[in-house]
Amino acid sequence: MPLTPRAQVSPAALVFPASRKFEGNDGSWSTFIVSVGGQDFDVLPFTNSLETWVPAADGCPQSAPPNCPSLRGARLVNNVQSAGYKPGVNATQIDVIILKPISTLNYFNDTVQGVLLTDTVGIGSASGNQPQLQQQLVMSVTDTEYWLGGFGLLPGVGAYANPPKDSWLRAYNGTGNLPSCTYGYTAGASYRM
C-alpha cells in the first residue's frame, strides 16, 4: 500500500528569542522581550501566571537610582528611556486590583498591587514582525516586590475580566498558528555568554 501525505500539517513551534541580557535585583536571569501597547520590556517567563506583568511608569520609588526604569526592564521608546508602561491607545482598564500570586511557594509577600488592563501584547520587539494579539490581560505593577515584569505562560482563562479573557498562549493557539499550548524553557547562563 503506498503512503499518502497527511491532510493537515501541524504548525511549527513558535520560538521566543531571549533578549541576550541577564537582569534582576536578586540574580542574573535570562530575560525575553515583549511588547505591550507598543512599548518594549525585558521580562521573565512566569509559569504561574496567565497575564503579562510590566512595571508601571510610576513603578520606581523616589529612593531608586535614575536608571531604575531600565533596571526594571523598560526599554527605549523612540530612542528615549521609557519610565515604564503607559497604557496604549487600544488599552482598556479593567480594575485597580490586588492580586495574590498563584504560587505554592510563597517567596513574595501575599499580595501585589497594580492595575489590570487589556492591551496589545506581542512576543519580541514591537518593531519586529513577531505575533501580537489585541485585548490581552496586562498587569501594570507599581509594587517593587516583582522587580522585572513577566510573560504569563499558563494556558488558562483570566476570570477577572468580563467576559473572561484567554491567556496569550491560549489565544494564540486558537489562531491555529501553534501546534499546542505547551512550552519549553531554557534559562541560559550568564557566565556562558
C-alpha positions, 0 to 999 in steps of 0.5 A: 500500500503506498503512503499518502501525505497527511491532510493537515500539517501541524504548525511549527513551534513558535520560538521566543528569542531571549533578549541576550541580557541577564537582569534582576535585583536578586540574580542574573536571569535570562530575560525575553522581550515583549511588547505591550501597547507598543512599548518594549520590556525585558521580562521573565517567563512566569509559569504561574501566571496567565497575564503579562506583568510590566512595571508601571511608569510610576513603578520606581520609588523616589529612593531608586537610582535614575536608571531604575526604569531600565533596571526594571526592564523598560526599554527605549521608546523612540530612542528615549528611556521609557519610565515604564508602561503607559497604557496604549491607545487600544488599552482598556482598564479593567480594575485597580486590583490586588492580586495574590500570586498563584504560587505554592511557594510563597517567596513574595509577600501575599499580595501585589498591587497594580492595575489590570488592563487589556492591551496589545501584547506581542512576543519580541520587539514591537518593531519586529514582525513577531505575533501580537494579539489585541485585548490581552490581560496586562498587569501594570505593577507599581509594587517593587516586590516583582522587580522585572515584569513577566510573560504569563505562560499558563494556558488558562482563562483570566476570570477577572475580566468580563467576559473572561479573557484567554491567556496569550498562549491560549489565544494564540493557539486558537489562531491555529498558528501553534501546534499546542499550548505547551512550552519549553524553557531554557534559562541560559547562563550568564557566565556562558555568554 
